[in-house]
C-alpha cells in the first residue's frame, strides 16, 4: 500500500492528527487511542476504552496507562470525536529503515517520529514535535499508521 504521508519532514507536520473524517461511531467498550492536544504532548496517542458515547460532544474514555492525579485509578476524561481513533492494526516490522515513520512507546503513550539511525541498542527516532532524538529497542516501536476516511494508511 502506498502512503499519503510524505517523507519530507516539513510536509508531515501538516498531516495534523485531528483533521480526519470520522465516519464511524465508537461504542462502549471499544478500544481506542486518543490524540493529545495539550501543549508539549501534540503528536502522542494514549490507549483507552470508550466508557460512554456523548453523541455530539465526543466520548468519555478511560485510559489504560494514564492515572488520576491522586493515583487512585485510571484517568477518565471527555475526548472530542476528532481526537479519538480506533487502535491501529498490530503490525510488527522485521526491521525499520532510515526515515521510516514509526510510533515509539514512551511516557505512557505512543509518539510519532522518524527513524534516523540504528545502533546495537536499537533505533534512533527523531520527534519533530519536540525536537528530541531518542534510541528505542525494537519492542517499543511500531509502524506508524494514520486513520484517514475510515481506513488505516501506512507508508509501506
Secondary structure, 3 states (H helix, E strand, C coil): CCCCCCCCHHHHCCCCCCCCCCCCCCCCCCEEEEECCCCCCCCEEEEEEEEEECCCCCEEEEEEEEECCCCCCEEEEEECHHHEEECCCCCCCCCCCCCCEEEEEECCEEEEEEEEEEECCEEEEEECCCCEEEEECHHHEEECEEEECCEEEECC
